[in-house]
């Protein structure tokens, strides 16, 4: 999960602590290359608590077309990965995270 925290800092200029791994999705992304070869991607998703929840993400315009904050129950459908799986799996991880009590060790996922 340290890689997720490092990527958050590098790509968005934000600091936080990853608390749960949601999943990894492999999919064909965007339009194929000029020769027709599909572009395959693997996207890993984590739940992260920001050190400063009021901080605004800072990203490189050539790398990110849009960024925003959404409640887990109000995610847009046009995310860069299969939304239906993400919504289901994020709800599961969030419920598990909330049910953990401090001092009880690592989560079971």
Secondary structure by P-SEA (a helix, b strand, c coil): caaaaaaaaaaccbbbbbccccccccccccccccccbbbbbbbbbbbbbbccccbbbbbccccccccccccccccccccccaaaaaaaaaaaaaaaaaacccccccccc
